[in-house]
Amino acid sequence: MNINYCKGTNYLFMLGGGGMSMENVGVLLSKREWSRLFSKKYKKDEIWHMYARKGKELNLKIQFFRLNDISLESLKTRAIEIQNNSIIIKDTIDIPSIIYNTTMFYKKKNIQKLKELSNHPEFQVLNEHHIIKKKELCALVDSYSDISIDFDEEIDDNNTLYTLYVLGQKNLNNKWQSTLMYAKDSNQKIYYLEDAAMDELWECSQKVLNIIHFYYPGIFEIGIVFSLNRNGFYSLSSTCPISTIIKDIFGWNTKICGKICKFPLKVAKEILQQKNSHDEIRNEYSLAYPTQSTELLPSPESKDKLIMLSNEESINLWIKLKEFQDEEMCLKLPMLQSKLITSDQISIQFGIKEQTCKIDILERDFRLNENSFTNPAEVIISSSLLKKLHIPLDLIYQLKISNNKVIIGPSIGLLLGENNHLYNPTYMEKYSDRLMEYEKFGGVVFAFSTRSIDWNEEIAYGMLYDPTLKKWRYDSVPIPAALYRRNFHQNHDRINQLIEMTNKNLFNSHYFKKSDLILLKDEKEIRNHVPATHLLKNSDDLIQFIQDTEKVILKPISLSRGRGILILEKNQDHDDGYILYDHQNELILRHLIPDNKGLEEMIKKLNILNKQYLYQTYIPLLKINNRPLDVRVVMQKYDKKSWKCTGIECRVAGENEVLTNIARGGEAMTLEEVVIGSGINQSYDNIYESIINLCQKFCSLIDRKDQHYAEFGLDIGLDQEGFPWIIEANIFPSFKGFKEMDYELYLKIRTQPIFYAVHLQGFNISENEVGSSNETGNIKIVTPTQQNYFL
């Protein structure tokens, strides 16, 4: 076998007769596999040669590379190609846009790099990961009643007769194909399965794979592993990666192995064809993501009806749903005043799903003034309507009636990022303190990813908060009617789709970056309170700026908590020199720079021109005990037009620090303590009022933009005269200081966005403290008259 060494970028392989150029698909190798392929230890009939041959059949050029050689800055990598059984070493190629991964990575740095590669907008990774932890698989299977199969948590080798393997491979239409089923005995001998056994096993596997599709969308191929005991019963035991199955099959049946290897390459080919046709497929191959068809988008008439209710005649009450078996879409309500429901056919809504149903009246008395979370009215729902609306039965809801429409809710969504394999009930525990007052509003609180939506059915798959157990569980519900965005590494098209489907009730809809302050510099209400701020595009502009300002601070746009910050000032002892303080690491580095040329070289060395930095005038901050401080102001919405300050803390820098971030050793103090301790010649009331007025002006300006925000952490710098400056506006503020300083206030701040989501849907927050003596926790009811109704 010949090895040719070839320097340069992509080598273009042309088909004979002047045919089309081959398109590139990358295949990730482990370090060991790369070394073996590089050193000719793989023979021409081995697996990577098979991938190369199957790629050629599809007019694809397969380029093999390893994670260690990938540069996400230059988007280049070293690679190996196999052409006519000869190995071609490529010094540098462009990273292919489609990357097929068969490798299990265990080192933390490799897992992180694969994650970055998968999240990069230029690339599509087939198989972002390969297996599901046994604990998570068991929890998933247990959560869905239609998967009726035993789970073998502890495998008894003495009782296991065979291990059964089902390989699932997903096509471009998100349909799982069973490309192989086989059995292995204790001696690792492989057997075919009979057709009857295959049908039963595949039916069970299909249900498991359909759930995997939504919870682990980055998996394109996976083995479902079963144990067959000596009594002839099988049980689900685990999953296995594609590499395990390839290893089993390659030496057993190369023809079948070739079909398996070709399958993901065909998917890659189809993705490339769609990309070339300008179809939007990014980060995943159209994972249940709909085309922009009128069927999936609310019509102009209907979308305004999603959440909007009449303010004229309405009623809210606590309810508990009870199912009765009936094929007719039917809802049985307590007796209501006839003017609230004027037809026996009305629309019922849960989340964003709506369904027309028949209304019957329950002939039983219920005192409205006794209605509470702990004493809900019983509402009877037919099994067909329950299934259609996908409503969990074990929760307490509010029911709102207005203009012949029944809305059950609230339904609140926590919109997570796109690393679905990280999201599980344990991960969600950090959100539980936001739900300490769940009994005040009830309904569904559901966490999910945009990658885990069945857009055709408008169903989201994720984790549901169980208020009884105070834990999260796997479940699925209609897309919630109000969404609290908790991550910004998401597909923009899917976000825009959700904004439309929820009638703009997705808040924190846009990532407010540090650089967005530049857009506000000309707003007359606050322009005198915003330091001069610029994007770092070249060294010359920065040098000119520092000549005018003497001292500047440089910040990475995408980082927080004081990470990556540099402070640059003119050296007063050397006319042409500068001092650069590097806070990028735990130890602060002080660089003495002789002149402009030296500054240019330092900027080049730090590579900050390629890392999206901004620079702004350095504000000499007010100090206490010679330690700089700034003020974190939490502004949160109570309704669509009302912003309130829910908390103020002062962050005082640690000893010998100039950055105030608590993550860098700073401490939290109250504003009053700081005003007194700093010795500033202003009263606390004046300082407080100037800060709050500035923050209210900022929020009012933000509301004029075409985005939906409900929470900001504003970092206000007070200079040595007490004048307030807006240093940063954080869309995901940290509340660590509040947690240490005032835990009760911390919980209120954490809860407020959930309350806001409730109000967005027209539901209420119970006015009374749940569980307090002589109180029922009633919802504030709006009725046509002031009298009490018997329902």
N, C-alpha and C positions, 0 to 999 in steps of 0.2 A: 504494500500500500504506500502510495507516494504522499509526501507532505510538502506543500508549496507554501512559502511564506510571502505575504503580499501586504505592503503598507498602503495606507490611504483610506478613503471612505468607502461607502457601499459599492461593491462590485456588481455591475448590472449584467445579469445573465439573460441572454436572448434566446428564444426558441429558434430552431432551424427554420429557414425560409422566411426570416424577417418577421416572426410572430410577435405577439405582445410581450412586453417586458414582465418579468415575474415580480409579484408583490412580496414584501418581506413580512415574515412572522417570526417573532422571537420565542425561544424556548429557554427557560431558566434552568440552569444546572447547579448542583451542589459543588462545593469546592473539590470534593473527591471525584465526582463524575467528570468535571472539567479536566482535572489532571490526567485521568485515564484516557479521555478522548484526545487530549493534547499530546500524550506520550504514546499513542498508537496501541494502547492496551485493549481498546475496543476493536473487535474484528468487524469486517464489513457486514456480516449478517446479524450484528447485534442491534439493540433497540434504537439507538440514536440514528443509525443508518436507515432503519425502518421509517422513522419520522421524516427523514430527509427524502426518502423515496415517495412516501405518501404525499408529502408536500409538493413534490415535483408533479405528481399526477394531477394535483389541483392547481398547477401553475403558480405555486408558492415557493419562495426561497426561504428555507428554514435557517435561522441564524441562532446559534447557541452561545449563551454568555452566562456569567455568574454575577450575583449581586455586588460582590466586592469591586468589580470593574466598572460599575455604572456610576456616572456623574450626573446628578440631577441639576447641576448648574449649567453644564455645557450640553446636556442631553446626548452624551456620547458614551460608547462602551467599546471594549475589546470583544471580539467575537470569533467563533469558528463556524465555517460553512463546510458542508460535505457535498462535493460535486463529483459525480462519476466515481464514487468510492475513494476519492482523494480528499484529504483534509486541507482546507484553506484557512490560514490564520489571518484574521483582519485586525490590524493594529487599532483602527478607529472606525466605527460606523455610527450612524445615527441610530438611536434606540428605536426599534420598530414600534409602531403605534399599538399593535396587538401583541400581547405577551402571554404565552401559554406556560403555566407553572405546574410541574409535577413533583416538585421538591418540598419536603418537610424541612422547615427551618426551626432551629431550637435556640440559637444564640439571640440574645436580646437585641443586639445591634442589627442583625439580619432581619429580625421580625419588624423592627422599626423602619428599616429601609424599604422592605416590601410594602409596608403600610403607606409610606410616602409615595412609592411608585404607584400603588393602587389608587391613591387619592389625587394623583397628578392629572390635570385636565387633558393632557396630551396623550395619555395612555389608557388602554383597556387591558386589565389583567384577568385572564381566565384562570380561576382557582386562586383567589386571594388567600385562602387557607384550605385545609384538607380534611380535618376531622372535627367532630363535635365531642366535647367532654362527656363522659358517660353520665355524670350527674345532670348536666343540662339536657341531654337527650332523654333521660328518664323523666325529668320535669316537663319537657315538651309533650312527650307521649301521654303522660298522665293528665295534661291540661285539656286534651281534646277527646271527648267521649266517643267520637266516631272511629278512633283508632283502638279497636278492642284486641289488644295483644298483650301477653304477659311480658314483663321485662326481666331478664335474667341478670339481677344485680351481682350475684356471686356465682361465677361459673364453676361447676363441679366437673372437673376433668374426668373423673371416674364414671360419671353418669352421662357424659356427652359422647354420643355415637359419631356424629358428624358436625362439622362447622359449615354452615351454608352462607354463600356469598351472592349478593345481588348487586350488580353494578348499574347505577343510574347515571346517565349522561343527558344533559339538558340541551335542547335545540334552541334555535333562535326565537321560536314561538313560546318559549318557557314551558315546553312539554318535556317531561322526563321520558327517556327511552330506556328500556331494559335491554342493553346490548349483550349481557352475559349473566347467566346464573350457573353456579357450580357448587360442588360439595368437596370437602377435604376430610379425610379420616385422621386419626391420631398419628399416623405415619406420614402425613402430608401428601398422600396420594390423592389425585384429583379425579372426580367423577362428574359425568353429566347428570342432570335431573330429568325425571320423567315429566311429560307435558302437564299432567294433572297437578303434580307438585309445583311445577313452575307457575301455573296459573294462580294457585292459591297464594304462593309466596310473593308473586308480583303484585297481586291485589293489595296485600298488606304493605308491601314496600312502597307502593304508589302513594298511599296515604301518608306515610312517614316522609317521603320525598316532597310531597306537596307542601307540608308544613316547613320542611327545611328550606324550601324555595323562598319563603317569606322571611324567615328568621336569619337565614344565612345566605343572602343573595349572592355573595361572592364565591360560593361553591358551585362549580359547573359539573363536577364529576365526584361521585362518592360511592363507596361500597357500604351497603347495609349488611350487617353480619348477624346471623341467627345461630342458635345452638339447637341441635336436634338430639333429644335425649333417647335413652334406650326404650322408653315406653312409646316412642313415635310422636311425641309432642315437641313442637319447636317454640322458641321464645327469642325475642329480640335481645341481643347482647351488647352490640357496640356499632361503631362505624369504622371504616378503614380508608386510607388514602388510595388514590388511583395507582400509585407506585407499587403498593402491595399486590394489587390485582395484576398489573403488568408483569411483575416479577413471577407470579404464579403461572400466568398463561403463556409467556414468551417461550418457555422451554417445552410447553405442553401442546400448544396448537398455534403455530405462527400465523395461520390464515385468520383465525379469530382475533389474534393479537393485532394484526394489521388493520382490521375493521375498527377495533377499539381506538387505535392510534389515529386513524383517519378522521374519526368523528369530531374531535375538538378542532382539527384543522379545517374541516368543512364549516364549522361555526365561525371560525376566524375569517374564512374566506367570505362568508355572507356578511359579516360585520364590515369588512373592507369594502364590499360592493355597496353596502348602504352608505358608508362614509363617502364613497366616491359619488354617490347620488345625492349627497348633501343632506341625508337623513341625520337627525340628531341622535347619535348613540354615543354616550360618554359615560365613563366610570363603570358602566355595566351594560350588557346588551339588551336594551329596551325592557328592563325588568318590569313587566306588567305596566309599563308606562304608556299611556294612550297617545295616539295621534291627536292633533288638535281638531277633533270632530265635534260637530254640534251635538252629538248624542251625549258626550261626556261633560259638556260645559253647560252650566245653567243658562237658560235663555234670558234675554234682558228682562222679560216679564217675571220669570220665576226666581232669578237670583236675588231680587230685592225682597222676596218673600222668605228667604231662608231663615233669617233671624228676626226680621222686623215684625213687630206686633202692633196692633191697634192700641192706642192709649185710652180708648173710650171705655170699653167694658171688658174687664178681664178678671181672672181669678187665679190665685196660686194656692196650692195645697200640697202637703206631704203625702206621698202614696207608696204603697207596696204592691207590686204586681203579682198576680197569681194566674197560672196557666190553666186553660181548659181545652180539651181536645176538640177541634173543630176545623174543617177545611175552609170555612168561610173567614174572610178577614173581618174580625169583629172585636170591639172593645166595649166592655160593660163598666159604666161609670156610676158613681153615686149620684143621686138625684140632684140636678142642678136647676137653677132658674131657667125657664124655657128660652128666655131672650138670649142666653149665652150660646145655646146650640139650637139652630133653627132648621136643621136637616138631620135625617137619620144616616146620611152619608157625609162624612167629613174627612179632612186630611189630618193625618197624624205624623209627627216628625220626631225622630230621635237621631241626634247628631245631624248630619246633613241629609240623611235618608228620609224620604217622605213616602207615604202610602195612603191611598184612599181606603177607608174602611167603614163598616156599618157601626152605628152607635146604639147600644141598648142601655136602659136605665136599671140600676140595681134598686130594688124596693127595700131599702133598709135605711134607718136613721143614722146620721153621723153628725155630731156637733162640731161645727167649724171652729168654734173657739177652743175646742179641746185638741184640735189637730196639731201635731208636732212631729218632730223627727222620731221620737220614741213611741208616738201614737199615730201612725200614718193611716190614711184611708185605704181600704182595699179596692184595687182596680183589677178587673178580670180581663185577661187578654187571651184570644184564641191562639192555638198552637201555630197555625199558619201565619198569623200576623207577627207573632213573636219571632218566628224563624225568618220572616221577611225583613224585619227591622233589626234583627241580631241583637236583642236586648238582654244583658245579663239579668237573671231573675233575683239574685241574692242581694241586691242593693236597695237602699231607700232613695226615692227620687222626689223631685218637685214636678208637679203637673201644672201647666199654664194653659188656659183656654182663652182664646180671643178670636172674634170674627170667624166662627165655625172652623177653628183650627186648634188641635190639641198638640202641645209640645211637651215632651217628656225630657227631663234633663236635671241639672246641667250636664253637658258633656264637654270635658276639658282635656285638651291634648297637650302633652309635653313633647315637642318635636325635637328628637335627638339627631345626631349626626349620621354618617353613613358607614361607620365601622360596626356593622350589625353584630358581628361575632363577639363583640365586647359587652353587648347589652343583655343583661339577665337580671333576675330578681335581686341578686346580691348587689349588683351595680346600682340598682335603683334605690337602695336603702338611703343613699345620701339625699334623696328628694323627700324622704318621709317627714322630715321636720316642717316641710311646707304645708302639711296636711293635718297638723295638730288640732285644727278646728273644723275638721271635715263635717262634723255633725251640724254645723251652721248652714251648710249648703247642700250636702248629699250629692247623689248622682255618680257619674263616671269620671274618674281621673285616669288617663291612659297615656302611656309613653310609647312612642314608636318612631321609626325612621321613614323617610320618604321612599326608601328602597323596599319597604315592607307593606306596600299598599296594593290591593287588588282594585285597580282603578275602574274596571268595568262594573264591579259590584259595589264600589265605594266603601270597601272594608279595609281597615287597618289591622295589622298583626303586630302585637307587641306585649307590653306588660300592663296589667290592670291593678290598681291599688285596691286591696281588700281591707275595708275599714274595720271589720270585725277582728281579723288577725293582725291588723296593722302591718301587713306585709304585701309584697308585690307577687303577682302570679302571671304566667303566660296566658294570653287570651286574645280574642279578636272582637272588635266593635266597629260600627260605622265610623267613618272619619268624623272626629269630634267637630262641634260647631264653632268652637273657639280654640285657637292654637297659640301656645306660648313657645316661641322659637328659642331653643337652647343650644343651637350650634349653627355655625355659618359655613362649614365645609360641606355644602350640599349642592345638588344640581339645581340651577336657577330655574330651569323650565318647570320642574316639579313644584318648586316653591310658588312660582307664579300660578300654576294650576290650582294649588291649595288656596291661594289668596282669592282667586275667583270663586272657587267652590264654597268657600266659607263667607262669601260676601264681604271680603276684606277684614274678617275677624281673626286674622293671623297677625299677632303683634310681635314687635322686634323684627319687623319684616326685612329690614336692611341692616347690614353690618356697618355701624358707625365707626369708622377708623379714625386714628389720630389725625390723619391727613385731611379728614373732612372738616376740621376746624378752619382750614384755609378757605373753604367755601363760605364761611360766615364772617370773614374778616371785613367785608364791606357793609355788613348789616348795621345800620346806624344805632340800633338799640344797644348793641354789645361791642361794637368795633373797638372802642377804647379800653375794653377789658380783655382783649385777645392779644397775646404776644405776637409779634411779627413771626410768621411761620411759613416755611417754604419746603418743597420737596427737594431732596438732594439729587441733583442731576449731574453736576460736575464740580470739580475742585475750584474753578475760577469764581463761580457765584458764591461759594462758601467763603472764600478768601476775601472777596469784596464785602460780604456781609459782616464779617468779624472786624473789618477795619472800622465799620460804623458803630458796632455794638460792643466791642471789646471782649464779650464773653457770650458763648452760645452753648446750647445743649442739643445733642443729636440723639434721636430716638428711632428705634426700628418700628415701622408702622404696625407690624403684625404681632409684636410681643408685648407682654404686660409684666406687672409686678417688678418693675425696675430692671428687667433683663435687657442686656445689650446697649445700655446707655453710655454715651461718651460726653464729656464736658471739655470744651476747648476755649482757651482764653489767651489773650496776648500776654507775652512775658514782659512784665514791667521792667525787668533788669536788662533786657536785650531788645532793642527797638524793632528788629526784624523777626524776633523769635516768638514761639508759641509754647504753651504747656497743654498737653492733652492728658486728661484723666480717664482711664479706661475702666469702666465698671462692668465689663462683660462677664467677668469671672468673680469668684468669691474674694480674691485678693485684688485690691485696686492698684493698677499700674499707672505710674506717672512718667510720661514721655516728654523730654525736653527736645524741642524741634527748633533748629537754627533759623529757618527761613521758609519762604513760600514753596521752594522746590522740595524741601524736606517734608513739608506738610502734604504736598501732593504724593510723595513717595509713601508716607505713612498711611494716607487714605487708601492708596493702592494696595499696600500690605494688608491692611485690615479688611479689604474687599467690601467695604460698605457701599460702594457705588452699585454693586450687584445685589444688595440685600434690602432695598426699599427703605431708606431712611428719610426722615425729615429733620430739619434744624429750626430752632426758634430762639428768640432772645431769652437769655438767662435772666430770670427774675430773682433778685436778692431777697430771699424769703425772711419773714419774721422769725425770730429765734427765741427759744426759751432755754436758759442755762447753756447758751451758745450752741444749741442744737436746732437746725432748721425745722420748720413745720409747714404742713399744708392742711387743708380742710377737705374732708370727703363728705359731700352732701348727697344723700339719697333722695331722688325725686321719683315719685311713683304716681300713676294715674288711679283715680277712684272711679271715674267714668270717662267717656270719650273726650270730654272738654275740660276736665278738672285735674290739674297736677297739684300734688301736695308734697311738702318735705316730710319724709317719714323718719329721718335720722340724720344727725350731724356728729361726726367725730373728727378730732384733730389727730394727725399722725405725725409724731415727733421722731426725727431721725435718731438712730442709735449713736453711741459715742464714736466720735471721729468719722462720722458718715455725713454725706451731704444729701443722700437720697432718703426720702421719708417712708418708703415702702415698708410695711410691717414684715413682709417677706424677707427684708434685708436687715432685720433686727430692730426696726422701729417699734414704738409703743403708742397705744391709743390713749388720748386724754379728752376731756370734755372741752368745748369751746370756752366755757366760762373759766376753767382752770388755766387755759392758755392765755386768755386776755389778761387775767390777773398776773400770771407768772411772767409774762413777757415784758411787763412794764410799759406797754404802749399807751400813748396819751389819747386813748379813745375808750368810750364806755362799751360794755358788753352788748347793750341793746343796739347801739349804732352799728357795731361790727356785724351782729346777727342780722339786722335788717338789711344792710347792704349786700350781704351774701345771699339771703333769700330772694331779694328783689332781682339780683343778677341771674340767679338760677331760674326764677319764674320767667324772665325775659328769654332765656335760652330755650326753655321748653315751649314757650309760645311760638318762637321762631321755628322750632322743629315741627310743630303741628301744622305749619303752613306748607311743609314739604309733602310730596306725594308718597309718604311712607307712614307706617303705623308703629309708633313706639309707646311703651307703657312704663319704662323704667330706665333711669340713668344714674350712674354714680359720677357726679361731677367733682373733679379735683380742682379746688379753688386755692390759688396761692395768694397769701396776704403779703404784700411787700412791707418794708419796715415802717411805712406810714399807715399801714392797715388797709390800703387800697386793694380790692379783690380783682384777681386775674383768673380767667378760665384757662387752666393748664391742660386739662384733658377731659373728655367726655367718654365714659366707659359704658358700653351696652351690657356687659356682664360684670358688674361691680363685685368685688370681694367684700364680704361682711365680717371678716375675721376680727377686726377691732371691736365691732359691735358685740360680737359673740362673747368676747372676753370682758367687755366693759358693762354690758347690760343685756343679759340673755333674753329677758322678756321682750325688750325692744327688737332684738335680733329676730325673734320668732315672728313678730308682727311684720317686720320688713320682708321676711321670707314668704309670709302668707299672702301679702297684698296682691301680687300678680295673679294668684289663684282667685281671690275675691273679684278682681277686675274681670277675669274671664267669665265668672258667674254673671256679673252685671251686663257684660256684652250681649248675653243671650236673653236678657229680660227676666232673669231669675233673681231671687232675693237672698240676702244674708240674714239669718235669724237674728233678731235684735237682742234676745236675751241669752245670757250665758247658759249653755246646755249643762244640765245637772245641778244648777243652783237651786236653792230651796224655794218652794212655792212658785216656781216658774215652769212653764211648759215648753219654752223654746219656740213659740209660735213664729211663723213667717208673717211679715207685714202683708196684709191682704188688701187688695184694691178691688172693691165691689161696687155695683151700681148704687147701692144705698148703704147706710151705716148700720142696718139691722143685722143680727146674727141669722145665718141660714142654717137650716137642718138639711144635711146632705144625705 
